[in-house]
Amino acid sequence: MTSILIIDDEVEVGNFLSHLFMSKGYNVTVVNSGKEFNEIDFSHQPFHAAMIDLKLPDANGLVLLKHLKRRQPHCKVIIMTGYSTIKTAVEAMKLGASDYIEKPFDDIDLLEAQVDDLLISNVTSNEQRILDLAINVGLIVGQNETMRQLIQTAYKVAGKNVNVLIEGETGTGKEVLARFIHQASQRSYESFIGVNCGALSESLLESELFGHEKGAFTGATQMRKGLFEIASKGTLFLDEIAEASTSIQVKLLRVLETREFMRVGGERIFRTNTRLLAATNEDLQEAVQQKKFREDLFYRLNVVHLQIPPLRERKEDIPLLMEHFLKRYPGIEITFSDDAVKTMQSYEWPGNIRELSNCITRIVTLADSGHVKITADHLPFTGQRSVTSKKLTASSRSETLGEGMDEHIEKWMDEALCFYSQKEDIDLEEVLAQVKQLESQLGKALILQTLEATHGNRKEAAKRLQISTRKLRYLLNEKVNTE
């Protein structure tokens, strides 16, 4: 018979849960204190599931969780908590709890379903679902233990309607993780909309988030809904939240506290049910201490904190990431020698996964047709931050990016002169198509070269090239979020 352990100091709660689950045919044991918990003989009394209250008068729920998981590691645990202790509940999940539920229990059907699902769920199938969702959004989990625990925690909190703060260095995949959380949530069929708080001016960001009324400012020729309104049932992702101005921070705080906002230039109050995910490459706690970011907003955003490890701390996953990025280019046969893989793994990757992606893109761009085997000499670095490279050909010829482009331009000019020398039957459409192709290849080569110089920092690369980051991504044929 399935056995459930209930640990709660409120006798009424224990009696209610005992009656509820015994009526479903479960064997239920109820204890009301840490002392009673310590009297249980776990070696002779196995439990399939447990419900632990975080706050007991004589014990800490996290301590009891650790003790239970140590004695019975296969026992599945649900943490019972009030809203004020949700952050602690998330810590409990990192320690092995399967889920948490808020008290008081407003929805008994949800409580029953939560326990039933926990008891019948298969660990293997659950892990497979996580991997399937990750693959679907382009998130590579790999073998790194820190990353695997992070994904497990992200999956567990995805179904909760709480705010999540994602921190990590530039290029670690914060937006991809946010998309994973959205897809794993009950909002997966609603909109996921992202906005970069550092890419827009204060006035534009305010209009983007809250919308504006017709005539609210010069150029506002018609009413426009904001993202809090458009994504009211979905997920709103605020990237680079640390870049938001003080004025925007105040308005965000009000929305998070009241779920209400007004359009720019309007007087009508709107309500929103948006689930907010925020990300930053800065230490937001430090920004609070330096008075650069509002402390009250920080605590509102930081209900659940997820820290993505940099690529240099998950080097065992680099070969898998390389394989993933190469799949973007079907029909191109590229393999890496053992010394090339070791070189890739020994590099520090200051631009993280984004820099690795750019590196693979460059390798593919410079590779000749046919099967190409990459050795360490072909890579765009010979030391930790060197940007020397060789053109990647099947015959392993040594050329720099500039020399490779020079040859391509010369070849194009010869073909163009050949067209020009013809007196009749010139296919103008073909000539113009070749011009456009040259423009695309030259632009992409210059962007990749600049990205190497900036160690994968797209914002800095765009600044040097005097274009927007959106234009940079477009020229690299990357998907630009237009939702």
Secondary structure as the mmCIF struct_conf table of DSSP 4:
data_model
#
loop_
_struct_conf.conf_type_id
_struct_conf.id
_struct_conf.beg_label_comp_id
_struct_conf.beg_label_asym_id
_struct_conf.beg_label_seq_id
_struct_conf.end_label_comp_id
_struct_conf.end_label_asym_id
_struct_conf.end_label_seq_id
STRN STRN1 SER A 3 ILE A 7
BEND BEND1 ASP A 9 ASP A 9
HELX_RH_AL_P HELX_RH_AL_P1 VAL A 11 MET A 22
TURN_TY1_P TURN_TY1_P1 SER A 23 GLY A 25
STRN STRN2 ASN A 27 VAL A 31
BEND BEND2 SER A 33 SER A 33
HELX_RH_AL_P HELX_RH_AL_P2 GLY A 34 ASN A 38
TURN_TY1_P TURN_TY1_P2 GLU A 39 GLU A 39
TURN_TY1_P TURN_TY1_P3 PHE A 42 HIS A 44
BEND BEND3 HIS A 48 HIS A 48
STRN STRN3 ALA A 49 ASP A 53
BEND BEND4 LEU A 54 LEU A 54
STRN STRN4 LYS A 55 LEU A 56
TURN_TY1_P TURN_TY1_P4 PRO A 57 ASP A 58
STRN STRN5 ALA A 59 ASN A 60
HELX_RH_AL_P HELX_RH_AL_P3 GLY A 61 ARG A 71
TURN_TY1_P TURN_TY1_P5 PRO A 73 HIS A 74
STRN STRN6 LYS A 76 THR A 81
HELX_RH_3T_P HELX_RH_3T_P1 TYR A 83 THR A 85
HELX_RH_AL_P HELX_RH_AL_P4 ILE A 86 LYS A 94
TURN_TY1_P TURN_TY1_P6 LEU A 95 GLY A 96
STRN STRN7 ASP A 99 GLU A 102
BEND BEND5 LYS A 103 PRO A 104
BEND BEND6 ASP A 106 ASP A 106
HELX_RH_AL_P HELX_RH_AL_P5 ILE A 108 ILE A 120
HELX_RH_AL_P HELX_RH_AL_P6 VAL A 123 VAL A 137
TURN_TY1_P TURN_TY1_P7 GLY A 138 GLY A 138
BEND BEND7 GLN A 143 GLN A 143
HELX_RH_AL_P HELX_RH_AL_P7 GLU A 145 ALA A 158
TURN_TY1_P TURN_TY1_P8 GLY A 159 GLY A 159
BEND BEND8 LYS A 160 LYS A 160
STRN STRN8 VAL A 164 GLU A 167
TURN_TY1_P TURN_TY1_P9 THR A 170 GLY A 171
BEND BEND9 THR A 172 THR A 172
HELX_RH_AL_P HELX_RH_AL_P8 LYS A 174 ALA A 184
BEND BEND10 SER A 185 SER A 185
TURN_TY1_P TURN_TY1_P10 GLN A 186 TYR A 189
BEND BEND11 GLU A 190 GLU A 190
STRN STRN9 PHE A 192 ASN A 196
TURN_TY1_P TURN_TY1_P11 CYS A 197 GLY A 198
BEND BEND12 ALA A 199 LEU A 200
HELX_RH_AL_P HELX_RH_AL_P9 GLU A 202 PHE A 210
STRN STRN10 GLY A 211 HIS A 212
TURN_TY1_P TURN_TY1_P12 LYS A 214 GLY A 215
BEND BEND13 ALA A 216 PHE A 217
TURN_TY1_P TURN_TY1_P13 THR A 218 GLY A 219
BEND BEND14 GLN A 222 GLN A 222
STRN STRN11 ARG A 224 LYS A 225
HELX_RH_AL_P HELX_RH_AL_P10 LEU A 227 ILE A 230
TURN_TY1_P TURN_TY1_P14 ALA A 231 LYS A 233
BEND BEND15 GLY A 234 GLY A 234
STRN STRN12 THR A 235 ASP A 239
TURN_TY1_P TURN_TY1_P15 GLU A 240 GLU A 240
HELX_RH_3T_P HELX_RH_3T_P2 ILE A 241 GLU A 243
BEND BEND16 ALA A 244 ALA A 244
HELX_RH_AL_P HELX_RH_AL_P11 THR A 246 THR A 258
BEND BEND17 ARG A 259 ARG A 259
STRN STRN13 GLU A 260 MET A 262
STRN STRN14 VAL A 264 VAL A 264
TURN_TY1_P TURN_TY1_P16 GLY A 265 GLY A 265
STRN STRN15 ILE A 269 ARG A 271
HELX_LH_PP_P HELX_LH_PP_P1 THR A 274 THR A 274
STRN STRN16 ARG A 275 THR A 280
BEND BEND18 ASN A 281 GLU A 282
HELX_RH_AL_P HELX_RH_AL_P12 LEU A 284 GLN A 289
TURN_TY1_P TURN_TY1_P17 GLN A 290 LYS A 291
BEND BEND19 LYS A 292 PHE A 293
HELX_RH_AL_P HELX_RH_AL_P13 GLU A 295 LEU A 301
TURN_TY1_P TURN_TY1_P18 ASN A 302 VAL A 303
STRN STRN17 VAL A 304 GLN A 307
HELX_LH_PP_P HELX_LH_PP_P2 ILE A 308 PRO A 310
HELX_RH_3T_P HELX_RH_3T_P3 LEU A 311 GLU A 313
HELX_RH_3T_P HELX_RH_3T_P4 LYS A 315 ASP A 317
HELX_RH_AL_P HELX_RH_AL_P14 ILE A 318 LEU A 326
TURN_TY1_P TURN_TY1_P19 LYS A 327 ARG A 328
BEND BEND20 TYR A 329 TYR A 329
TURN_TY1_P TURN_TY1_P20 PRO A 330 GLY A 331
STRN STRN18 ILE A 334 PHE A 336
HELX_RH_AL_P HELX_RH_AL_P15 ASP A 338 SER A 346
BEND BEND21 TYR A 347 TYR A 347
TURN_TY1_P TURN_TY1_P21 PRO A 350 GLY A 351
HELX_RH_AL_P HELX_RH_AL_P16 ASN A 352 LEU A 366
HELX_LH_PP_P HELX_LH_PP_P3 ALA A 367 ASP A 368
BEND BEND22 SER A 369 GLY A 370
STRN STRN19 VAL A 372 ILE A 374
HELX_RH_3T_P HELX_RH_3T_P5 ALA A 376 HIS A 378
BEND BEND23 LEU A 379 PRO A 380
BEND BEND24 THR A 382 ARG A 385
TURN_TY1_P TURN_TY1_P22 ALA A 394 SER A 395
HELX_RH_AL_P HELX_RH_AL_P17 LEU A 401 SER A 421
BEND BEND25 GLU A 424 GLU A 424
HELX_RH_AL_P HELX_RH_AL_P18 LEU A 428 ALA A 453
TURN_TY1_P TURN_TY1_P23 THR A 454 GLY A 456
HELX_RH_AL_P HELX_RH_AL_P19 ARG A 458 LEU A 465
TURN_TY1_P TURN_TY1_P24 GLN A 466 GLN A 466
BEND BEND26 ILE A 467 ILE A 467
HELX_RH_AL_P HELX_RH_AL_P20 THR A 469 LEU A 475
TURN_TY1_P TURN_TY1_P25 LEU A 476 ASN A 477
HELX_LH_PP_P HELX_LH_PP_P4 GLU A 478 ASN A 481
#
